[in-house]
């Protein structure tokens, strides 16, 4: 079976993107996995610090391992948005396939220093683990937003610059990097998501020298996704869209079946709804 690093390299060579989908529970995980398995496409399961706390660090690792082993399937586990060395260490030690250190709210030099420390630990402990860094604050919450979060790097002058990403990768030694290119965590309730700076993505990929990751993919237009992949994005994160579909399906089922109390019955609609979102996104990311 190919490694995550190999799948990312293959995606970049073929001008497609690996889908990264966040989960909070086993139902969401089954929805994501079923969709990917039906299309025979590799996936990355993401869990933020909050999601890891709810699911359990070693529990989510065991669940993903069981899927990989039972189905001989390329499903990988990522410690998404990790804000401290201690939490990064916890994920590396638990056997995660990749980990993201998010230092976007730190001064640039401090972001470099802390990311570099995380890379050094991973290399000395489990060299196969991919470490991703981030440059540019794009918000923190995967939820429906009334307005753009304060401090989000969306104006042209605040987007990630080629010289910044080049220095960041050189100093830290990260395997992957997530820039601010007009993307935003969460989804605006207005439905008017910011447009991605496609030409900038091409410049950043050349300057970085490592694969680029697009965070905050939920709500992005199909055309922007297609163009971003062509420009150099190799992994795309989706979370809020999944949460919205999950909640809507569950809410509708319970409204229509108010006396149902069996979780395996009322959660089935949520699993299917998550699968529908994931399938559609994977087809788009892979030109299917």
C-alpha positions in Angstrom: 0.0 0.0 0.0 1.3 3.5 -0.9 2.2 5.9 1.9 0.4 9.2 2.4 3.5 10.9 1.1 3.3 8.9 -2.1 -0.4 9.5 -2.5 0.1 13.3 -2.2 3.0 13.1 -4.8 0.8 11.1 -7.1 -2.1 13.6 -6.7 0.1 16.5 -7.5 1.6 14.8 -10.6 -2.0 14.0 -11.9 -3.3 17.5 -11.0 -5.9 16.1 -8.6 -6.3 16.6 -4.9 -6.5 14.3 -1.9 -9.6 14.9 0.2 -9.2 15.6 3.9 -12.4 15.3 5.9 -12.8 16.0 9.6 -14.8 13.8 11.9 -16.1 14.1 15.5 -17.7 10.6 15.9 -17.9 7.2 14.4 -21.0 8.1 12.4 -19.2 10.8 10.5 -16.2 8.6 10.0 -18.3 5.9 8.5 -20.0 8.4 6.2 -16.6 9.7 5.0 -15.1 6.2 4.6 -18.1 4.7 2.8 -18.0 7.5 0.2 -14.3 7.2 -0.4 -14.4 3.4 -0.6 -17.2 3.5 -3.1 -15.0 5.6 -5.4 -11.8 3.8 -4.6 -10.0 7.0 -3.6 -7.5 7.6 -0.8 -8.7 9.9 2.0 -7.3 11.7 5.1 -9.4 11.7 8.2 -8.8 14.9 10.2 -9.4 15.5 13.9 -8.8 18.8 15.5 -7.8 19.2 19.1 -11.5 19.4 20.1 -12.5 16.5 17.9 -9.6 14.4 19.3 -10.7 15.2 22.8 -14.3 14.1 22.1 -13.4 10.9 20.1 -10.3 10.0 22.0 -6.8 10.2 20.6 -6.0 6.5 20.7 -9.6 5.5 20.0 -9.7 7.4 16.6 -6.3 5.9 15.8 -7.6 2.4 16.5 -10.8 3.0 14.4 -8.9 4.2 11.4 -6.3 1.4 11.7 -9.2 -1.1 11.7 -10.6 0.3 8.5 -7.2 0.3 6.8 -6.5 -3.3 7.8 -9.9 -4.8 7.2 -10.4 -3.2 3.8 -6.7 -2.9 2.8 -7.6 0.7 2.1 -5.5 3.9 2.0 -7.2 5.8 4.8 -4.9 8.1 6.8 -5.2 10.0 10.1 -4.2 13.6 10.6 -4.0 15.6 13.8 -5.6 18.8 12.4 -4.9 22.3 13.9 -2.6 21.5 16.8 -1.6 24.5 18.8 1.0 23.3 21.2 4.1 21.1 21.2 2.5 18.8 23.8 -0.5 18.1 21.6 1.7 17.6 18.6 3.8 15.1 20.6 0.7 13.3 21.7 -0.4 12.7 18.1 3.0 11.7 16.9 3.4 9.2 19.8 -0.1 7.8 19.2 0.8 6.9 15.6 -1.0 9.5 13.5 0.1 9.6 9.9 0.5 13.4 9.9 0.1 16.4 12.2 -0.4 20.1 11.6 1.1 22.7 13.9 -1.0 25.8 13.7 1.0 28.8 14.7 -0.9 31.3 12.6 -1.8 33.5 15.5 1.9 33.8 16.6 4.4 36.3 15.3 6.1 34.9 12.2 9.4 34.1 13.8 7.7 32.4 16.7 5.6 30.3 14.3 8.8 29.2 12.6 10.5 28.3 15.9 7.6 26.3 17.3 6.9 24.5 14.0 10.6 23.7 13.7 10.6 22.1 17.2 7.6 20.0 16.1 9.3 18.8 13.0 12.5 18.0 14.9 10.5 15.8 17.4 8.6 14.0 14.6 11.8 13.3 12.7 13.6 11.9 15.8 10.6 9.8 16.9 8.8 8.6 13.8 10.4 9.9 10.6 7.6 8.7 8.4 5.1 11.2 10.0 4.3 14.2 7.8 4.4 17.5 9.5 2.5 20.5 8.1 2.9 24.1 9.0 0.6 27.1 8.4 1.1 30.7 7.4 -1.7 33.3 7.6 -4.6 33.4 9.9 -7.9 32.3 8.3 -10.1 31.9 11.4 -10.4 28.9 13.7 -13.9 27.6 13.8 -15.6 25.2 11.4 -19.1 26.6 11.8 -21.6 28.9 10.2 -20.4 32.5 10.4 -22.3 35.8 10.6 -19.2 37.7 9.4 -15.5 37.2 8.5 -13.5 36.6 11.7 -11.5 39.5 13.0 -7.9 39.3 11.9 -8.5 36.8 9.1 -6.0 37.3 6.3 -8.3 37.9 3.4 -7.1 41.3 1.9 -4.5 41.0 -0.8 -1.8 42.6 1.3 -2.3 40.1 4.1 -2.3 36.9 2.0 0.8 34.7 2.3 3.7 36.0 0.3 6.1 33.8 -1.8 9.1 35.1 0.2 7.4 34.2 3.4 6.5 30.7 2.4 10.0 30.1 1.0 11.6 31.2 4.3 9.1 29.3 6.4 9.7 25.9 4.6 13.5 26.4 4.6 13.7 27.2 8.3 11.2 24.6 9.6 11.7 21.7 7.2 7.9 21.0 7.0 6.6 18.4 4.5 3.5 20.4 3.7 2.4 24.0 4.1 -1.0 25.6 4.3 -1.1 29.3 3.1 -3.7 32.0 3.3 -4.9 32.5 -0.3 -8.4 33.9 0.3 -9.7 30.8 2.1 -11.6 30.9 5.3 -12.5 28.5 8.1 -16.2 28.0 8.4 -18.9 29.1 6.0 -20.6 32.5 5.9 -24.3 32.4 6.4 -24.7 34.8 3.5 -23.3 32.1 1.2 -20.9 34.6 -0.4 -17.5 33.0 0.3 -14.3 34.8 -0.6 -12.7 34.0 -3.9 -9.4 32.2 -3.9 -6.3 34.0 -5.3 -5.5 31.4 -8.0 -2.4 33.1 -9.5 -0.9 33.4 -6.0 -1.3 29.7 -5.4 1.0 29.0 -8.4 3.6 31.4 -7.1 3.5 29.9 -3.6 3.9 26.4 -4.8 7.0 27.3 -6.7 8.4 29.2 -3.8 7.5 26.6 -1.2 9.0 23.6 -2.9 6.6 21.3 -1.0 2.9 20.4 -1.6 0.3 23.0 -0.6 -2.8 22.3 1.5 -6.0 24.3 1.2 -7.7 24.7 4.6 -11.3 26.0 5.0 -12.5 24.5 1.8 -16.2 24.4 2.8 -18.3 26.8 0.7 -15.6 27.3 -1.9 -17.0 27.4 -5.5 -16.4 24.3 -7.7 -14.6 26.5 -10.2 -12.2 27.8 -7.6 -11.5 24.3 -6.4 -10.7 23.1 -9.9 -8.4 26.1 -10.6 -6.7 25.8 -7.2 -5.8 22.2 -7.9 -4.4 23.1 -11.3 -2.4 25.9 -9.6 -0.8 23.6 -7.0 -3.1 22.6 -4.2 -2.7 18.9 -3.4 -4.9 18.4 -0.3 -8.2 20.1 0.5 -9.8 20.2 3.9 -13.6 20.0 4.3 -15.4 20.2 7.7 -18.2 22.7 8.0 -20.1 21.3 5.0 -20.0 17.9 6.6 -21.3 19.2 10.0 -24.2 21.1 8.3 -25.3 18.0 6.3 -25.0 15.8 9.4 -27.2 18.2 11.5 -29.8 18.8 8.9 -30.3 15.1 8.2 -30.5 14.2 11.8 -32.9 17.1 12.6 -35.2 16.2 9.7 -35.3 12.5 10.6 -36.2 13.3 14.2 -38.9 15.8 13.1 -40.4 13.2 10.9 -40.0 10.3 13.4 -40.5 11.9 16.8 -41.0 8.6 18.6 -37.8 6.9 17.3 -35.3 6.2 20.0 -32.9 3.7 18.4 -29.6 5.6 17.6 -28.7 3.1 14.9 -31.9 4.1 13.1 -31.9 7.8 13.4 -28.1 8.2 12.9 -28.3 6.3 9.6 -29.6 9.4 7.8 -26.6 11.5 9.1 -24.1 8.9 7.9 -25.7 9.0 4.5 -25.8 12.8 4.3 -22.1 13.0 5.2 -21.4 10.4 2.5 -23.2 12.5 0.0 -21.1 15.6 0.7 -17.9 13.6 0.7 -18.7 11.7 -2.6 -19.5 15.0 -4.4 -16.3 16.7 -3.2 -14.1 13.7 -4.0 -15.5 13.5 -7.5 -14.8 17.2 -8.0 -11.3 17.0 -6.6 -10.4 14.0 -8.8 -12.1 15.1 -12.1 -14.7 12.3 -12.0 
